[in-house]
Amino acid sequence: MVLPTLALFVLTLLWGLMAASVKIQCVDAARAGARAAARSEPAGATTAAAQSAAPRGAEVEVSREGDLVRVRVETSTAGPDLLAFRLKGEAVALAEDTVMAN
């Protein structure tokens, strides 16, 4: 009885570590995209920068709100439907062209 419980506990810990890893990848990808967007790189280059650091199958959204650029990266965790949920990473940066203008 102890072995199945221990195995379930270890699998739950491994799944949690994998989910944390995917969350970190989403945040890193959003930061990479925000840096590219802040440098006024073309939209395709900004999205490519975020996609290159994002987990496979992640959705990247780039928007500009006044002087700020915002990049959101979102994906689902791996696993059965019961354990799968959406993870997001978001980064905001001040556009460099606005800094140079002031």
Phi and psi in degrees as GROMACS dihedral restraints (atoms count N, CA, C in turn):
[ dihedral_restraints ]
;  ai    aj    ak    al  type     phi  dphi    fc
    3     4     5     6     1   -73.7    20    10
    4     5     6     7     1   -38.5    20    10
    6     7     8     9     1   -62.3    20    10
    7     8     9    10     1   -46.4    20    10
    9    10    11    12     1   -61.7    20    10
   10    11    12    13     1   -38.0    20    10
   12    13    14    15     1   -65.7    20    10
   13    14    15    16     1   -42.0    20    10
   15    16    17    18     1   -64.8    20    10
   16    17    18    19     1   -41.7    20    10
   18    19    20    21     1   -63.5    20    10
   19    20    21    22     1   -42.8    20    10
   21    22    23    24     1   -63.0    20    10
   22    23    24    25     1   -40.6    20    10
   24    25    26    27     1   -63.1    20    10
   25    26    27    28     1   -44.0    20    10
   27    28    29    30     1   -65.5    20    10
   28    29    30    31     1   -42.0    20    10
   30    31    32    33     1   -63.3    20    10
   31    32    33    34     1   -38.6    20    10
   33    34    35    36     1   -64.8    20    10
   34    35    36    37     1   -41.2    20    10
   36    37    38    39     1   -63.6    20    10
   37    38    39    40     1   -43.3    20    10
   39    40    41    42     1   -62.8    20    10
   40    41    42    43     1   -42.7    20    10
   42    43    44    45     1   -62.6    20    10
   43    44    45    46     1   -41.1    20    10
   45    46    47    48     1   -63.6    20    10
   46    47    48    49     1   -40.1    20    10
   48    49    50    51     1   -65.7    20    10
   49    50    51    52     1   -39.4    20    10
   51    52    53    54     1   -65.8    20    10
   52    53    54    55     1   -40.7    20    10
   54    55    56    57     1   -64.9    20    10
   55    56    57    58     1   -40.5    20    10
   57    58    59    60     1   -64.6    20    10
   58    59    60    61     1   -38.1    20    10
   60    61    62    63     1   -63.6    20    10
   61    62    63    64     1   -42.2    20    10
   63    64    65    66     1   -65.5    20    10
   64    65    66    67     1   -39.1    20    10
   66    67    68    69     1   -62.1    20    10
   67    68    69    70     1   -44.0    20    10
   69    70    71    72     1   -63.3    20    10
   70    71    72    73     1   -40.3    20    10
   72    73    74    75     1   -62.7    20    10
   73    74    75    76     1   -39.2    20    10
   75    76    77    78     1   -63.9    20    10
   76    77    78    79     1   -43.3    20    10
   78    79    80    81     1   -65.5    20    10
   79    80    81    82     1   -44.4    20    10
   81    82    83    84     1   -61.9    20    10
   82    83    84    85     1   -40.7    20    10
   84    85    86    87     1   -66.0    20    10
   85    86    87    88     1   -40.4    20    10
   87    88    89    90     1   -63.9    20    10
   88    89    90    91     1   -39.5    20    10
   90    91    92    93     1   -64.1    20    10
   91    92    93    94     1   -43.2    20    10
   93    94    95    96     1   -62.3    20    10
   94    95    96    97     1   -42.1    20    10
   96    97    98    99     1   -66.5    20    10
   97    98    99   100     1   -39.8    20    10
   99   100   101   102     1   -66.4    20    10
  100   101   102   103     1   -39.1    20    10
  102   103   104   105     1   -62.8    20    10
  103   104   105   106     1   -43.6    20    10
  105   106   107   108     1   -64.7    20    10
  106   107   108   109     1   -42.7    20    10
  108   109   110   111     1   -66.6    20    10
  109   110   111   112     1   -37.0    20    10
  111   112   113   114     1   -65.0    20    10
  112   113   114   115     1   -29.7    20    10
  114   115   116   117     1   -81.1    20    10
  115   116   117   118     1     6.1    20    10
  117   118   119   120     1    63.5    20    10
  118   119   120   121     1    33.9    20    10
  120   121   122   123     1   -72.2    20    10
  121   122   123   124     1   156.2    20    10
  123   124   125   126     1   -58.7    20    10
  124   125   126   127     1   156.5    20    10
  126   127   128   129     1   -57.1    20    10
  127   128   129   130     1   -39.4    20    10
  129   130   131   132     1   -64.0    20    10
  130   131   132   133     1   -39.6    20    10
  132   133   134   135     1   -69.6    20    10
  133   134   135   136     1   -36.4    20    10
  135   136   137   138     1   -64.4    20    10
  136   137   138   139     1   -47.1    20    10
  138   139   140   141     1   -64.6    20    10
  139   140   141   142     1   -40.2    20    10
  141   142   143   144     1   -63.5    20    10
  142   143   144   145     1   -39.3    20    10
  144   145   146   147     1   -62.4    20    10
  145   146   147   148     1   -42.7    20    10
  147   148   149   150     1   -70.1    20    10
  148   149   150   151     1   -42.1    20    10
  150   151   152   153     1   -64.6    20    10
  151   152   153   154     1   -33.2    20    10
  153   154   155   156     1   -67.3    20    10
  154   155   156   157     1   -27.6    20    10
  156   157   158   159     1   -98.7    20    10
  157   158   159   160     1   -11.6    20    10
  159   160   161   162     1   -80.9    20    10
  160   161   162   163     1   157.9    20    10
  162   163   164   165     1   -64.9    20    10
  163   164   165   166     1   156.6    20    10
  165   166   167   168     1   -58.2    20    10
  166   167   168   169     1   133.3    20    10
  168   169   170   171     1    83.7    20    10
  169   170   171   172     1     7.0    20    10
  171   172   173   174     1   -74.7    20    10
  172   173   174   175     1   150.1    20    10
  174   175   176   177     1   -99.8    20    10
  175   176   177   178     1   133.3    20    10
  177   178   179   180     1  -115.7    20    10
  178   179   180   181     1   131.6    20    10
  180   181   182   183     1  -127.3    20    10
  181   182   183   184     1   125.2    20    10
  183   184   185   186     1  -115.5    20    10
  184   185   186   187     1   131.2    20    10
  186   187   188   189     1  -141.8    20    10
  187   188   189   190     1   160.8    20    10
  189   190   191   192     1  -124.8    20    10
  190   191   192   193     1   131.9    20    10
  192   193   194   195     1  -128.0    20    10
  193   194   195   196     1    91.8    20    10
  195   196   197   198     1    69.0    20    10
  196   197   198   199     1  -121.1    20    10
  198   199   200   201     1   -85.6    20    10
  199   200   201   202     1    -6.7    20    10
  201   202   203   204     1  -104.0    20    10
  202   203   204   205     1   143.9    20    10
  204   205   206   207     1  -110.0    20    10
  205   206   207   208     1   139.5    20    10
  207   208   209   210     1  -125.7    20    10
  208   209   210   211     1   131.5    20    10
  210   211   212   213     1  -123.9    20    10
  211   212   213   214     1   127.6    20    10
  213   214   215   216     1  -117.2    20    10
  214   215   216   217     1   134.3    20    10
  216   217   218   219     1  -122.5    20    10
  217   218   219   220     1   128.4    20    10
  219   220   221   222     1  -136.1    20    10
  220   221   222   223     1   139.8    20    10
  222   223   224   225     1  -153.5    20    10
  223   224   225   226     1   169.7    20    10
  225   226   227   228     1  -102.5    20    10
  226   227   228   229     1   149.4    20    10
  228   229   230   231     1   -76.1    20    10
  229   230   231   232     1   155.5    20    10
  231   232   233   234     1   -78.9    20    10
  232   233   234   235     1   153.6    20    10
  234   235   236   237     1   130.8    20    10
  235   236   237   238     1   177.3    20    10
  237   238   239   240     1   -62.7    20    10
  238   239   240   241     1   159.4    20    10
  240   241   242   243     1   -53.4    20    10
  241   242   243   244     1   -34.7    20    10
  243   244   245   246     1   -65.8    20    10
  244   245   246   247     1   -33.9    20    10
  246   247   248   249     1   -98.9    20    10
  247   248   249   250     1    -8.6    20    10
  249   250   251   252     1   -81.9    20    10
  250   251   252   253     1   132.6    20    10
  252   253   254   255     1  -148.2    20    10
  253   254   255   256     1   167.8    20    10
  255   256   257   258     1   -84.3    20    10
  256   257   258   259     1   135.7    20    10
  258   259   260   261     1  -117.9    20    10
  259   260   261   262     1   141.1    20    10
  261   262   263   264     1  -129.8    20    10
  262   263   264   265     1   149.8    20    10
  264   265   266   267     1  -132.4    20    10
  265   266   267   268     1   140.7    20    10
  267   268   269   270     1  -139.9    20    10
  268   269   270   271     1   140.5    20    10
  270   271   272   273     1  -139.1    20    10
  271   272   273   274     1   145.7    20    10
  273   274   275   276     1  -128.1    20    10
  274   275   276   277     1   138.1    20    10
  276   277   278   279     1  -139.2    20    10
  277   278   279   280     1   152.6    20    10
  279   280   281   282     1   -81.0    20    10
  280   281   282   283     1   127.0    20    10
  282   283   284   285     1   -64.7    20    10
  283   284   285   286     1   131.3    20    10
  285   286   287   288     1   -66.6    20    10
  286   287   288   289     1   -29.1    20    10
  288   289   290   291     1   -65.9    20    10
  289   290   291   292     1   -26.9    20    10
  291   292   293   294     1   -76.7    20    10
  292   293   294   295     1   -30.8    20    10
  294   295   296   297     1   -69.1    20    10
  295   296   297   298     1   -43.0    20    10
  297   298   299   300     1   -68.1    20    10
  298   299   300   301     1   -28.7    20    10
  300   301   302   303     1   -74.0    20    10
  301   302   303   304     1   -26.6    20    10
